[in-house]
Amino acid sequence: MKNLKILSAILTTALILTLTFASCGGGGGGSGPSPAPSTPPKTVNQQSVGFESTDSDGNTYLLEITQKVSGKAAYRAAYIPVDGDTYELTIITSTGTIKKSKGTVTTKENGFELTPLKSDGTKATPFNVTILGENMTGITGTITLTDNTPQPAPSILIQVEIRSKIVEFKATRFGDVSDQGESWTTDEDILLSDFTSVEPEFGYVYKFRVSGTTDKQIKWCETQICYRDDSWKTYDWLGITTISISGTFEQTFEIKIEGPRKSNDPNADFYFRMENALYHENNGKAYINNARIPANIPNGTVMAKITNFKIRLLNVTPAL
């Protein structure tokens, strides 16, 4: 079980927290305008791990393995896949088409045997996936998709490297008489291409797992995807949801891309941005009033820090 020991080393220190959604509404945040309030997507309430790789033809493979739970069964601490868990393999082709294979997992020394389920619930012929760390290194056999069609396995898989980084939340006051507030904001926005080969597109839901260790509790934390250039002269807010984190954490959530990119600016890119909303008001009425930044603390002061911060894209599904 060499490979699962590697996976265990990655996850052993993670404390799995309950995903907390809160409607923070709009609100400025340091580097640029904030999006309008949106309805949070459904809570993700099962533990899962993910693996991402690409092939030489530009197709992307996302493998999510999810803990099988029955009723109110307790989570397994520091989740490691075991026999009987479920998988969902998402294949994003170079032309943007999404294909799926779903079924059950049998663990192997260097990866997993995956048994697809056909549309009538019967089992198809298993195929095998080898993994190293957080990457798939190979797929062998024929993949049966959810529409019962066969999908040949890629001959070569290329690993998508994910490096951890330090994320700082800085004191930020913003707004005017009609809309103002105070936040801790990640002014140094996090580039999504550092963590995944997939670019968000309108009409899809993206499931992420974030992990790291924060030195202070972060409540009312808006997580946002935007498409912008470095100067904020060109930007589009694409998706938003809210989480709460504390200590060493690993948390899974979904963001729906609610609008298309309006800009074709070649200098624009996808960013992942976080805002710990302390105080927001609109037209003189406060709708978040958790705390205020002390008057003697200037904007730009580091108020909290996440070390060993990572993002893992787990799944992509069409929005309903």
VEXPA-419397 format. One line per 5 residues: number of its first residue (from 0); their letters; for each residue z, y, x of C-alpha. Coordinates in steps of 0.1 Angstrom, whole numbers, plus 5000, padded with zeros to 4 digits. Example, Ala and Ser with C-alpha at 12.3 -4.5 7.8 and 13.67 -1.06 7.14 Angstrom:
VEXPA-419397
0) AS) 5078:4955:5123 | 5071:4989:5137 $
***
This chain:
VEXPA-419397
0) MKNLK) 5000:5000:5000 | 4992:5023:5029 | 4974:5048:5008 | 5001:5050:4982 | 5026:5057:5009 $
5) ILSAI) 5005:5087:5019 | 5004:5098:4983 | 5042:5094:4980 | 5048:5116:5011 | 5028:5143:4994 $
10) LTTAL) 5047:5141:4961 | 5082:5129:4970 | 5097:5164:4973 | 5081:5176:4940 | 5103:5182:4910 $
15) ILTLT) 5083:5179:4878 | 5091:5207:4855 | 5083:5212:4818 | 5054:5234:4812 | 5066:5266:4794 $
20) FASCG) 5040:5287:4776 | 5048:5322:4766 | 5026:5349:4752 | 5028:5377:4777 | 5001:5398:4763 $
25) GGGGG) 4980:5422:4783 | 4995:5443:4810 | 4983:5459:4842 | 4990:5443:4875 | 4984:5460:4907 $
30) SGPSP) 4949:5454:4918 | 4930:5458:4885 | 4931:5458:4848 | 4947:5429:4830 | 4930:5409:4802 $
35) APSTP) 4938:5411:4766 | 4964:5386:4752 | 4950:5351:4745 | 4963:5321:4727 | 4978:5296:4752 $
40) PKTVN) 4961:5262:4752 | 4980:5231:4744 | 5009:5220:4765 | 5001:5193:4791 | 5030:5169:4789 $
45) QQSVG) 5022:5139:4811 | 5024:5136:4848 | 4991:5131:4867 | 4976:5132:4901 | 4940:5141:4911 $
50) FESTD) 4914:5135:4937 | 4882:5155:4943 | 4851:5147:4963 | 4814:5156:4964 | 4783:5137:4973 $
55) SDGNT) 4752:5145:4993 | 4733:5155:4962 | 4757:5182:4952 | 4775:5163:4924 | 4813:5166:4921 $
60) YLLEI) 4837:5137:4913 | 4872:5145:4898 | 4895:5115:4894 | 4926:5121:4873 | 4952:5093:4870 $
65) TQKVS) 4978:5099:4843 | 5012:5082:4838 | 5012:5059:4808 | 5041:5067:4786 | 5053:5051:4753 $
70) GKAAY) 5072:5072:4728 | 5100:5091:4746 | 5098:5071:4778 | 5112:5091:4808 | 5089:5104:4835 $
75) RAAYI) 5088:5086:4867 | 5102:5109:4893 | 5078:5118:4921 | 5049:5103:4902 | 5029:5076:4919 $
80) PVDGD) 5002:5057:4900 | 5011:5021:4890 | 4992:4993:4872 | 4985:5001:4836 | 4982:5039:4840 $
85) TYELT) 4951:5055:4827 | 4922:5073:4845 | 4895:5098:4837 | 4867:5102:4861 | 4847:5135:4856 $
90) IITST) 4812:5137:4872 | 4798:5172:4873 | 4762:5169:4883 | 4744:5195:4904 | 4727:5208:4872 $
95) GTIKK) 4761:5213:4855 | 4760:5182:4832 | 4794:5166:4827 | 4798:5128:4824 | 4830:5109:4818 $
100) SKGTV) 4844:5074:4825 | 4878:5065:4811 | 4900:5034:4813 | 4929:5018:4830 | 4942:5015:4866 $
105) TTKEN) 4951:4987:4889 | 4965:4998:4922 | 4950:4984:4955 | 4960:4987:4991 | 4935:5015:4998 $
110) GFELT) 4929:5029:4964 | 4924:5017:4928 | 4904:4993:4907 | 4893:5012:4876 | 4884:4993:4844 $
115) PLKSD) 4863:5014:4820 | 4868:5012:4783 | 4836:5012:4762 | 4833:5032:4730 | 4843:5002:4709 $
120) GTKAT) 4875:4997:4730 | 4864:4967:4749 | 4866:4966:4787 | 4836:4970:4810 | 4832:4956:4845 $
125) PFNVT) 4857:4973:4869 | 4846:4994:4898 | 4866:5004:4929 | 4877:5037:4944 | 4891:5041:4979 $
130) ILGEN) 4913:5072:4986 | 4928:5090:5016 | 4955:5115:5009 | 4941:5137:4980 | 4905:5127:4984 $
135) MTGIT) 4882:5099:4973 | 4865:5084:5003 | 4842:5059:4984 | 4832:5044:4951 | 4817:5009:4948 $
140) GTITL) 4803:4991:4918 | 4787:5004:4887 | 4806:5031:4867 | 4805:5026:4829 | 4805:5060:4811 $
145) TDNTP) 4822:5067:4778 | 4788:5065:4761 | 4785:5029:4775 | 4757:5039:4799 | 4758:5027:4835 $
150) QPAPS) 4762:5053:4863 | 4754:5042:4899 | 4781:5049:4924 | 4773:5075:4950 | 4764:5061:4984 $
155) ILIQV) 4784:5088:5003 | 4814:5109:4993 | 4824:5141:5011 | 4861:5150:5011 | 4872:5184:4997 $
160) EIRSK) 4899:5197:5020 | 4928:5215:5004 | 4950:5236:5027 | 4984:5250:5016 | 4991:5287:5019 $
165) IVEFK) 5019:5313:5014 | 5017:5334:4983 | 5037:5366:4980 | 5047:5384:4948 | 5049:5422:4953 $
170) ATRFG) 5066:5450:4933 | 5040:5466:4911 | 5043:5495:4886 | 5013:5504:4865 | 4999:5520:4834 $
175) DVSDQ) 4999:5552:4814 | 5016:5565:4782 | 4998:5539:4761 | 5002:5508:4782 | 5026:5505:4811 $
180) GESWT) 5049:5480:4828 | 5064:5465:4858 | 5056:5432:4875 | 5058:5411:4906 | 5021:5404:4913 $
185) TDEDI) 5001:5384:4939 | 4981:5413:4952 | 4965:5390:4978 | 4946:5370:4953 | 4940:5333:4958 $
190) LLSDF) 4904:5323:4963 | 4895:5293:4941 | 4870:5280:4966 | 4898:5273:4990 | 4910:5246:4967 $
195) TSVEP) 4880:5232:4948 | 4843:5229:4950 | 4839:5236:4912 | 4831:5271:4898 | 4845:5278:4864 $
200) EFGYV) 4820:5282:4836 | 4822:5296:4800 | 4830:5271:4773 | 4851:5247:4794 | 4888:5239:4798 $
205) YKFRV) 4900:5235:4834 | 4931:5215:4841 | 4950:5224:4873 | 4981:5212:4891 | 4999:5238:4912 $
210) SGTTD) 5027:5230:4936 | 5049:5246:4962 | 5084:5260:4968 | 5095:5294:4955 | 5125:5313:4968 $
215) KQIKW) 5132:5329:4934 | 5127:5319:4898 | 5093:5331:4885 | 5095:5335:4847 | 5068:5349:4824 $
220) CETQI) 5043:5341:4851 | 5007:5347:4839 | 4982:5326:4857 | 4947:5341:4855 | 4912:5333:4866 $
225) CYRDD) 4890:5363:4873 | 4855:5369:4887 | 4855:5400:4909 | 4846:5416:4942 | 4872:5428:4967 $
230) SWKTY) 4872:5464:4955 | 4877:5456:4918 | 4846:5476:4910 | 4831:5445:4895 | 4854:5421:4876 $
235) DWLGI) 4856:5398:4845 | 4888:5382:4832 | 4878:5346:4823 | 4910:5328:4814 | 4947:5332:4812 $
240) TTISI) 4978:5311:4805 | 5015:5313:4814 | 5040:5291:4833 | 5075:5293:4846 | 5085:5279:4880 $
245) SGTFE) 5116:5276:4901 | 5125:5259:4934 | 5103:5231:4946 | 5078:5226:4918 | 5047:5207:4906 $
250) QTFEI) 5032:5218:4874 | 5002:5210:4853 | 4984:5234:4830 | 4951:5242:4814 | 4930:5274:4813 $
255) KIEGP) 4901:5279:4788 | 4873:5301:4801 | 4870:5323:4771 | 4840:5345:4781 | 4809:5343:4802 $
260) RKSND) 4805:5361:4836 | 4789:5394:4829 | 4783:5403:4866 | 4758:5388:4890 | 4773:5408:4919 $
265) PNADF) 4767:5388:4951 | 4800:5400:4965 | 4820:5387:4935 | 4840:5354:4936 | 4865:5334:4916 $
270) YFRME) 4902:5342:4920 | 4934:5327:4908 | 4960:5354:4902 | 4997:5352:4892 | 5018:5379:4877 $
275) NALYH) 5056:5377:4870 | 5058:5401:4841 | 5092:5419:4840 | 5086:5448:4816 | 5056:5456:4794 $
280) ENNGK) 5053:5482:4767 | 5024:5494:4745 | 5025:5527:4727 | 5062:5531:4736 | 5072:5497:4722 $
285) AYINN) 5085:5471:4748 | 5073:5436:4741 | 5086:5421:4773 | 5119:5434:4786 | 5133:5409:4810 $
290) ARIPA) 5142:5432:4839 | 5131:5464:4857 | 5122:5469:4893 | 5150:5490:4909 | 5140:5526:4914 $
295) NIPNG) 5147:5524:4952 | 5122:5496:4957 | 5086:5509:4964 | 5055:5493:4952 | 5042:5466:4976 $
300) TVMAK) 5077:5453:4984 | 5077:5415:4986 | 5100:5403:4958 | 5093:5366:4959 | 5074:5341:4979 $
305) ITNFK) 5059:5306:4974 | 5054:5285:5005 | 5032:5254:5007 | 5013:5266:4977 | 4984:5243:4966 $
310) IRLLN) 4961:5241:4936 | 4944:5208:4926 | 4917:5208:4899 | 4923:5176:4879 | 4898:5177:4850 $
315) VTPAL) 4871:5197:4833 | 4863:5192:4796 | 4841:5211:4771 | 4862:5234:4749 | 4865:5223:4713 $
***
